[in-house]
Amino acid sequence: MAKVEENKNTKPSFIKRAGEKVVGFFKGIGRFFMNMKHELKKVTWPTKKELINYSLVVFAFMLIMTVIIGVFDFAASALVNLIVSL
């Protein structure tokens, strides 16, 4: 019979696969951040003046919507009170 040599330095295959998965996981995280950095270099950032203008537009829109929703809420509340009082 032929002798089978056993190499005691090799790890079982399931441990190798688990280690490869862990390494692959961290490589994926690193790749994600590298891609994110690359994409952020492509972004056209607004100037200070544009940023202030955009912020003012958003703030004005919020104020207008607050008033509109407040009016609807007041009208609905008045309608419910009218129905309940009958």
Residue pairs with C-beta under 8 A, 6 or more apart in sequence:
11 19
46 54
